[in-house]
Amino acid sequence: MSLQAAAVGLGVALVPQYDLADEIAAGRLIVPTQHHCPSDRAYYFVTPQGKANTPRIAVFREWLLIQVKSE
């Protein structure tokens, strides 16, 4: 459901890579940052391409990256 919500512009989704391959291939979502967190379980920050650099998304992305780096 989180991927569907992100694809229609309701927000962002943090999901494992295997869940988003089809969405990215279809062009419905992009990964707006190249930062990856080392983990045995990887999650990706995705958003519709046209919304990747909106102020709200940018602020949330920066906050999220700070949180992950501090772990």
C-alpha distances in whole Angstrom, upper triangle without the diagonal:
4,5,5,6,9,10,11,13,11,12,11,9,11,11,13,15,15,11,12,15,14,13,16,18,17,17,14,14,16,17,19,21,23,23,22,23,25,23,23,19,18,15,15,15,13,13,15,18,20,19,19,23,22,24,21,19,22,23,20,20,24,23,20,23,26,24,23,27,28,27
4,5,5,6,9,10,11,9,9,8,5,8,8,11,13,14,10,11,14,14,12,14,17,17,16,13,12,14,14,16,18,20,20,19,20,22,21,21,17,16,12,12,11,10,10,12,16,18,16,16,19,19,21,18,15,19,19,16,16,20,19,17,19,22,20,20,23,25,24
4,5,5,6,9,10,10,9,8,6,8,8,11,11,12,8,7,11,11,8,11,13,13,13,10,8,11,12,14,16,18,19,18,19,22,21,21,17,15,12,11,10,8,9,10,13,16,14,15,18,18,21,18,15,18,20,17,16,20,20,18,20,23,22,21,24,26,25
4,5,5,6,9,9,10,10,9,12,12,14,15,15,11,10,13,12,9,12,15,13,13,9,10,13,15,17,19,22,22,22,23,25,24,25,21,19,16,15,14,11,10,10,14,16,15,16,19,19,21,19,17,20,22,19,19,23,23,21,23,26,25,24,27,29,28
4,5,5,6,5,7,8,8,11,12,16,17,17,14,13,16,15,12,14,17,16,15,11,11,14,15,16,19,22,22,22,23,26,25,25,22,20,16,15,13,11,9,10,14,15,13,14,18,17,19,16,14,18,19,16,17,21,21,19,21,24,23,23,26,28,27
4,5,5,5,5,5,6,10,11,14,15,16,13,11,14,14,10,12,15,14,12,9,8,10,11,12,15,18,19,19,20,23,23,24,20,18,14,12,10,7,6,7,10,12,10,11,14,14,16,14,11,15,16,14,14,18,18,16,18,21,21,21,24,26,25
4,5,7,8,8,9,12,13,16,15,16,13,11,13,12,8,10,13,11,10,6,6,9,12,13,17,19,20,21,23,25,25,26,22,20,16,14,12,9,7,6,9,11,10,12,15,15,18,16,14,17,19,17,17,20,21,19,21,25,24,24,26,29,29
4,6,8,10,11,15,16,19,19,20,16,14,17,15,12,14,16,14,12,9,9,13,15,16,19,22,23,24,26,29,28,29,25,23,20,17,15,12,9,7,11,11,11,13,16,15,18,16,14,18,20,18,18,22,23,21,23,26,26,26,29,31,31
4,6,8,11,14,16,19,19,21,18,15,18,17,13,15,18,16,13,10,10,12,14,14,17,21,22,23,24,28,28,29,25,23,19,16,14,11,7,6,10,9,8,10,13,12,14,12,11,14,16,15,15,19,20,19,21,24,23,24,27,29,29
4,7,10,13,15,19,20,21,18,16,19,19,15,17,20,18,17,13,12,14,16,16,18,22,22,23,24,27,27,28,24,22,18,16,14,12,9,9,13,12,10,12,15,13,15,12,11,15,16,14,15,18,18,17,20,23,22,23,26,27,28
4,7,10,13,17,18,20,17,15,18,18,15,16,19,18,16,13,11,13,13,13,15,19,19,19,21,24,24,25,22,19,16,13,10,9,7,9,12,12,9,10,12,11,12,10,8,12,13,10,11,15,15,14,16,19,18,19,22,24,24
4,7,10,13,14,17,14,12,16,16,13,14,17,17,15,12,10,10,10,10,12,15,15,16,17,20,20,22,18,16,12,10,7,6,5,8,11,12,10,9,12,12,13,11,8,11,12,9,9,13,13,11,14,17,16,16,19,21,21
4,6,10,11,13,11,10,13,14,12,13,16,16,15,13,10,11,10,11,13,15,15,14,15,18,17,19,15,13,9,8,6,6,7,10,13,15,13,12,15,15,17,14,11,14,15,12,11,15,15,12,14,17,16,15,18,20,20
4,7,9,12,10,10,13,15,13,14,17,18,17,15,12,12,10,12,12,14,13,12,12,14,14,15,11,9,5,5,5,7,10,13,15,18,16,14,17,18,18,16,13,15,16,12,11,14,14,10,12,15,14,12,16,18,17
4,6,8,7,7,11,13,12,12,15,17,16,15,12,12,11,13,14,15,14,12,12,14,13,13,10,8,5,5,7,8,11,14,17,19,18,16,19,20,22,19,16,18,19,16,14,17,17,14,15,18,16,15,18,20,18
4,6,6,7,10,12,12,13,15,17,17,16,14,14,12,15,15,15,14,11,11,12,11,10,7,5,4,6,9,11,14,17,19,22,21,19,22,23,25,23,19,21,22,19,17,20,20,16,16,20,18,15,18,20,19
4,5,6,7,10,10,10,12,15,15,15,12,12,10,14,14,13,13,11,12,13,12,12,9,7,6,6,10,10,14,16,17,21,20,18,21,23,25,23,20,21,23,20,17,20,21,17,17,21,20,17,19,22,20
4,6,6,9,10,11,12,14,16,15,14,14,13,17,17,17,17,14,15,16,14,13,10,9,9,10,13,13,16,18,19,23,22,21,24,26,28,26,23,24,26,23,21,24,24,21,21,24,23,20,23,25,24
4,6,8,8,10,12,13,14,13,12,13,13,16,17,17,18,16,17,18,16,15,12,11,9,10,12,11,14,15,17,21,20,19,23,24,26,24,21,23,24,21,20,23,23,20,21,24,23,20,23,26,24
4,6,5,6,9,10,11,10,8,9,9,13,14,15,16,15,16,18,17,17,14,12,10,8,10,9,11,12,14,17,17,16,20,21,24,22,19,20,23,20,18,21,22,19,20,23,22,20,23,26,24
4,6,5,6,9,10,10,9,10,11,14,16,15,17,16,18,19,18,18,15,13,12,11,13,11,13,14,15,19,19,18,21,23,26,25,21,23,25,23,20,24,25,22,22,25,25,23,25,28,27
4,5,5,6,9,9,9,11,13,16,18,18,20,19,21,23,22,21,19,17,15,14,15,13,14,14,15,18,19,18,22,24,27,26,22,24,27,24,22,26,27,24,25,28,28,26,28,31,30
4,6,5,6,5,6,8,10,14,16,17,19,18,21,23,22,22,19,17,14,12,13,10,10,10,11,15,15,15,19,20,23,22,19,21,24,21,20,23,24,22,22,26,26,24,27,29,29
4,5,5,6,5,6,8,11,14,14,17,16,19,21,21,22,19,16,14,11,12,9,10,10,10,14,15,14,17,19,22,22,18,20,23,21,18,22,24,21,21,25,25,23,25,28,28
4,5,8,8,9,11,15,17,17,20,19,22,23,24,24,21,18,17,15,16,13,14,13,13,16,18,17,20,22,26,25,22,23,26,24,22,25,27,25,25,28,29,26,28,32,31
4,6,8,10,13,16,18,19,22,22,25,26,26,26,24,21,19,17,17,13,13,12,12,15,17,17,20,22,25,25,21,23,26,25,23,26,28,26,26,30,30,28,30,34,33
4,6,7,11,13,16,17,20,20,23,26,26,27,24,21,19,15,15,11,11,9,8,11,13,13,17,18,22,22,18,20,23,22,20,23,26,24,24,28,28,27,29,32,32
4,7,11,13,16,18,20,20,23,25,26,26,23,20,17,15,14,10,9,6,8,10,11,12,16,17,20,19,17,19,22,20,19,22,24,22,23,26,27,25,28,31,31
4,7,9,12,14,16,17,19,22,22,23,20,17,14,11,10,6,6,5,6,9,10,9,13,15,18,17,14,16,19,17,15,19,20,18,19,23,23,22,24,27,27
4,6,9,11,13,14,17,20,21,22,19,16,13,10,8,5,6,6,6,9,10,8,12,14,17,16,13,14,17,16,13,17,19,17,17,21,21,20,22,25,25
4,6,7,10,10,13,16,17,19,17,13,11,7,6,5,7,9,8,12,11,9,12,14,16,16,12,13,16,14,11,14,16,14,13,17,18,16,18,21,21
4,7,9,11,14,18,19,21,19,15,13,9,7,6,7,9,8,10,9,6,8,11,13,13,10,9,13,12,9,11,14,13,12,16,17,16,17,20,21
4,6,8,11,15,17,19,17,14,12,9,7,8,10,13,12,14,13,9,10,13,15,15,11,10,13,12,8,10,13,11,9,13,15,13,14,17,18
4,6,10,13,15,18,16,13,12,9,9,11,13,16,14,17,16,13,14,17,18,18,15,14,16,15,11,12,15,13,11,14,16,13,14,17,18
4,7,10,12,15,14,11,10,9,9,12,15,17,17,20,18,14,16,18,19,18,15,14,15,14,10,11,13,11,8,11,12,10,10,14,14
4,6,9,12,11,8,8,7,9,12,16,19,19,22,20,17,18,21,21,21,17,16,18,16,12,13,15,12,9,12,13,9,10,14,13
4,6,9,9,7,8,9,11,14,18,21,22,24,22,19,21,23,23,22,19,18,19,16,13,14,14,11,9,11,11,7,8,11,10
4,7,8,7,10,11,14,17,21,24,25,28,26,23,24,27,27,26,23,22,22,20,17,18,18,15,13,15,14,10,10,13,11
4,5,6,9,12,15,18,21,25,26,29,27,24,26,28,28,27,24,24,24,21,19,20,19,16,15,16,15,11,12,14,11
4,6,10,13,17,19,23,26,27,31,29,26,29,31,31,29,26,26,27,24,22,23,22,19,18,20,18,15,16,18,15
4,7,10,14,16,20,23,24,28,26,24,26,28,28,26,23,24,24,21,19,21,20,17,16,19,17,13,16,17,15
4,7,10,13,17,20,21,24,23,20,23,24,25,24,20,21,22,19,16,18,18,14,14,17,15,12,14,17,14
4,7,9,13,16,18,21,19,17,20,21,22,20,17,18,19,15,13,16,16,12,12,15,14,11,14,16,15
4,6,10,13,14,17,16,13,16,18,19,18,14,15,16,14,11,14,15,11,11,15,14,12,14,17,16
4,7,11,12,15,13,10,13,14,16,14,10,11,13,10,8,11,12,9,10,14,13,12,14,17,17
4,7,9,12,10,8,12,13,15,14,10,12,14,12,10,13,15,12,13,17,17,16,18,21,21
4,6,8,7,6,10,10,13,12,8,11,13,12,10,14,16,14,15,19,19,18,21,23,24
4,6,5,6,10,11,14,13,10,13,16,15,14,17,19,17,19,22,22,22,24,27,27
4,5,5,8,10,14,14,11,13,16,16,14,17,20,19,19,22,23,23,25,27,28
4,6,8,8,12,13,11,12,16,16,15,18,20,20,21,24,25,25,26,29,30
4,6,5,9,9,7,9,12,12,12,15,17,17,18,21,22,22,24,26,27
4,6,9,9,6,7,11,11,9,12,15,14,15,18,19,19,21,23,25
4,6,8,6,6,9,11,10,11,14,15,15,17,19,20,21,23,25
4,6,5,6,9,10,10,12,14,15,16,18,20,21,22,25,26
4,6,5,6,9,10,11,12,14,15,17,18,20,21,23,25
4,5,5,6,9,10,11,12,14,16,17,18,20,22,23
4,6,5,6,9,10,10,12,14,15,16,18,20,22
4,5,5,6,9,10,11,12,14,15,17,19,21
4,5,5,6,9,10,11,12,14,16,17,19
4,5,5,6,9,10,10,12,14,16,17
4,5,5,6,9,10,11,12,14,16
4,5,5,6,9,10,11,13,15
4,6,5,6,9,10,11,13
4,5,5,6,9,10,11
4,5,5,6,9,10
4,6,5,6,9
4,6,5,7
4,5,6
4,6
4
